[in-house]
């Protein structure tokens, strides 16, 4: 590997370059920011959410599409927003809206060899799994969902802003049969974790979301919020379930610290595996 690093060190990028590229990114639209803020408030009424969804035709169509999936078991076709929200429930609706906002407002990848569809499939599945783990631990579910959805956001920045260089990363991972994380460090000199943290700071993500990004590969720091362990384990579970149909899928090693920190039983994990797969197929309709 050292020879590979030596041969490709001219491809490395500096954090200053990354920061400049992030500064050029458009922030989330004001309407999207307001919606996310509303969703994080416990005081928002269901009627208010219904009104906001109804004003966005694209979002309304997605809500109806998800409500009509077999997972929610409608006896007849759901045709109104009110019916759909009644079928989905408030928490599922909030998560659907969050997913729609981020998948359609974050940078678009244009990098040969990078599977944007697979990227979002993985992140949506990780969000669902993280929420289910959080529920099993009787923690705040909404928080875990967002953390899972955004844990790999740094990779999207690298792919969209340094596409040619990231092609080298993908090639390195394939040729050397290593993880994308290791290939990023080898080729670029930075990785999606450090880049994700820069974006999280620039966009004022909460401390817990920052901890999830910082610790989703290395959660073994006691000062990190427990969400880091949750997302770390959820990420590994989703890779193991191979929900993205990736022939080069690699299951990352699971931190013993994180596993022990969560302390869930085998029965709890089996239930989480099954529920993750079922809910994923329904929510995945958003990006199809």
Secondary structure, DSSP 8 states (H G I E B T S, - for coil): -HHHHHHHGGG---HHHHHHHHHTS----HHHHHHHHHHT-TT--HHHHHHHHHT-HHHHHHHHHHHTSGGGT-SS---SHHHHHHHH-HHHHHHHHHHHHHHHHS-----TT--HHHHHHHHHHHHHHHHHHHHHTT--HHHHHHHHHHTTHHHHHHHHHSHHHHHHHHHHHHHHT--HHHHHHHHTSS-HHHHHHHHHHHTT--HHHHHHHHHSS----TTS-THHHHHHHHHHHHHHHTTT--TT-------HHHHHHH---HHHHHHHHHHHHHHHHHHGGGG-
